[in-house]
Amino acid sequence: REIPIWRKQKDSTILAIQYLKTLSDAMPGVITMFIVDAKGIVIASDKPELVGTNVAQREYFQTVMRSPNPSTLYVSPPFMTSRGNFTMNLSRMASGPGSAFGGMVVAALDPEEFKAFLESVLYGRNMRASLIHGDGTAFLTVPDSKDLVGLDLRKPGSFFAQHIKSGQKASVLKGAINAAGGESMIALLTIQPKAINMDKPLVIAVGRDLRAIYATWYRNVFKNGAVLGIFTLFAILGMFFYQKRRRIFDNVSANQEAERRRAVEALRVSEERFRSLT
């Protein structure tokens, strides 16, 4: 909205640079902001050294030029800049005369700033969180992993591919993540708010090793099982000694009963003999 106003003023470049610098400084997640004309030339930036740079061959410029829409927020795949920064651009088309393509405004994201957000969800060891472009390129991951950053995750059967194929906003998947057979559980969330009309979504993936997830459960099962085993052992031993004492008691009672019966029988015999004599 500001570009048409700046174009009518003599010091338009100075005004644009000051405005972009104010915006960039106010947003820690942005490395730099710049304006590109319809030919792909950077005409204003919060980084003066970028002014005059030709970005016409960059994919993020070509994407907007091929499908210009002033209401769309274009999210470029992550890439390495000429300054050696791995970034991802958010762009909006700048309308020219007759609402034709007149260039674009670009904000380059700082992956370091987003790491703090991802790290905040890592509540335990053996966890990993990643921010992935909707086309499958990993933008950043925590803990840092050079093997994952910039990697294309669209491989058939991958967690990312399964999530995108499902069409669901959120997925929870489980399975092997490496050739060694290690298994993880991963939650994936697609971010594509309708209010800002993103051409490509972002995907947040948070995962943890299954062994770590179930470690506490296994410890509790072992502990409770051990306690139950000890109680069972004591119960068995108590029942064994009780039954042993019961058998001894029953034997003593049986012997006493047998002696009593023999005594009664002897007394009865004696009485009969006495009667017969008398």
Secondary structure, 3 states (H helix, E strand, C coil): CCHHHHHCCCCHHHHHHHHHHHHHHHCCCEEEEEEECCCCEEEEECCHHHCCCECCCCHHHHHHHHCCCCCCEEECCCEECCCCCEECEEEEEEECHHHCEEEEEEEEECHHHHHHHHHCCCCCCCEEEEEEECCCEEEEEECCCCCCCCCECCCCCCHHHHHHHHCCCEEEEEEECCCCCCEEEEEEEEECCHHHCECCCEEEEEEEEHHHHHHHHHHHHHHHHHHHHHHHHHHHHHHHHHHHHHHHHHHHHHHHHHHHHHHHHHHHHHHHHHHHHC
